[in-house]
Amino acid sequence: MFQIVDTISDLHKILALWQNQTIAFVPTMGNLHAGHMALVRHARTLAERVVVSIFVNPIQFGPGEDYASYPRTLDLDALKLAAEKVDLLFTPSSKEIYPSEKKLATTVNVSGLSDILCGATRPGHFSGVATVVTLLLNLIQPQVAIFGEKDFQQLLVIRRLVADLFLPVKIVGYPTVRESDGLAMSSRNGYLNTQERKQAPCLYRALRKMCDNLVTEMNDYIKLEDICWKELSEAGFKPEYCTVRRVLDLAVPNIEDRQLVVLAAARLGKTRLIDNVQVTL
């Protein structure tokens, strides 16, 4: 039976009834699309119960970012989750998660991983993500939690905090779900106008080209990044970064590394898009 709760006390009443059952958890910020639904369906294969959260987390948004305007579609989201036979939807308010009106005394920061790439242009973002994910994992205490690989840096930050804090949960990454033209599915794609939506798949194509060049043994990473930057700029993007990194820890790779990921963040109009593609040499 599909249930919706918005308080921690009601959440724990239901979880107490499931003490002998496994739980898979899918945290989201709502405005659910087919990519989220893929995570939910995968969660169903991993545990007896599936819990989804919808919480637009204020502390991961920086000044001037889109916290106030982030799309909130709770009623429609609930219908989609009910159709997927989710057991429980947790929809707390900001006050429920952060009850103190003062600045948080306790936050979680994964140093190193949080300060590069997206973290360099969005200071404090990954601390906000790490803090809320730790809170949600502690509240729900699932055996497994599923995150999309579209935000690959976020996935590595969460895996690292779980390892460092010895949290008893398995973090599962799920491959990026894409539109038919290759654009990674994202709630923020709705910000794109008609012309920008036609341009947006160029981001994925530029990353695929970087991967193809890597496979053909073009290992001048700086040159590859310059080519990608130029291609995105010519396609109307304002790149923030396009880079080749090591899959394990996002370190700059050396010539011996074989498991790589190419990542990019770029603005198209007012919309910030991110994407990545993994490659094995």
Salt bridges, closest charged atoms under 4 A:
ASP10 OD1 - LYS13 NZ 3.74
GLU65 OE2 - ARG122 NE 2.84
ASP66 OD2 - ARG188 NE 3.03
GLU84 OE2 - ARG41 NH1 2.83
ASP87 OD2 - ARG44 NH2 3.20
ASP87 OD1 - ARG49 NH1 3.11
ASP164 OD2 - ARG160 NE 2.99
ASP181 OD2 - ARG197 NH1 2.83
ASP212 OD1 - ARG208 NH2 3.84
GLU231 OE1 - LYS209 NZ 3.27
GLU240 OE2 - ARG267 NE 3.43
GLU240 OE1 - ARG272 NH2 2.93
ASP249 OD2 - ARG246 NH2 2.69
ASP257 OD2 - ARG246 NH1 3.72
ASP275 OD2 - ARG178 NH1 2.79
